[in-house]
Amino acid sequence: MSNPISRLKTFFNGELRQKMMKEFNITNINALPKITKIVLSMGLNKTRDKDKNQHDLTMIAGQKSVITLATKSVAQFAVRQGMVNGAMVTVRGNNMFHLIDRIINIALLNWRACPGLNKKSFNVKKNVSYSFGIPDKRIFVEVKDDSMRNEGFNITLVSTCKTAAQLEFIMKELGFPFRKN
């Protein structure tokens, strides 16, 4: 049994595509920019419970996370090649829109300490992407953690946009709150 179509995916494929065609002056619907995937990542070190944090990341994303290993040794940080240094999960398709909805409505809008997202965090190297961090994973109801330590994770939205302005427009229309600078 599959998940029902997300309300954000319906909005993206309907209203938002029409707005983007007018805003960016693009006539071909296949040439419109879109968000292709979301990557959640969390650093793990010796003091943290690796299995618990990987399980929490899996619960937040709704699909299995994987452990990442160090690719090379760095003596200053006591890291050896092959050591566990993090966990990550990539979410695409309909599940991605469900996750975006939960990130906006749970993590960003209902979180009192969130001042909004910084407009300077766009990465325009190869694909335009936007990265930000959530300082405490416990704001998601799926995480059952009684420890007093704040453990955060990173969220990266990867898109097919040509400019940061296009991705910013899509994110604003989906409901991401940006700071008013």
C-alpha positions, 0 to 999 in steps of 0.5 A, a space after each residue: 500500500 503506497 502513501 496518498 499523494 501529498 497536498 504539497 505535490 498536488 499544489 506543486 504540480 498544479 498551481 505552482 507550475 502555472 505560477 512558475 511558467 509566468 514568473 520565469 517566462 518558461 513555456 515548456 512544462 518539462 523545463 520548469 525547475 523542481 526540487 529533486 531530493 532532500 538529504 538529511 544528514 547527522 554527524 556521529 562521534 564516539 560519545 553519541 549512541 550511533 544506533 539510536 541516532 541512526 534510528 531517529 533519522 530513519 523515523 524522521 525521514 520515514 525510510 532507512 538511513 545509512 551509516 557514512 564512513 570516513 574516506 581518509 584519515 585526519 590525524 588532528 581530529 583522530 579520524 581514521 579511514 573507515 571509521 563511522 562518522 555520520 548517518 544520512 538518508 535521501 528522500 525523493 518523490 512523494 515521500 519528499 513532499 510529505 517530509 517537506 510538509 512536516 519540516 515546514 509545519 513542525 520544525 520551522 513554523 511551530 518552533 519558537 526559536 526559529 527566526 526563519 531561514 537565511 537567504 544566503 545559504 543557497 549553493 549554486 555550484 552544480 545544482 542549486 541547493 539550499 542547506 540548513 540545520 535543525 539544532 534539536 531533533 526532538 521537535 519531531 514527534 517521532 523521536 523518543 529521546 529523554 536525554 538533555 543533550 541537543 542533537 541536530 541534523 542538516 537538511 539539504 534541498 537539491 533542485 534543477 533550478 538554474 539560479 538561486 532566485 528560482 529555488 527561493 521562489 519555489 521554497 517561498 511558495 511551498 511555505 518555507 519562512 525566510 528572514 526579513 533582512 
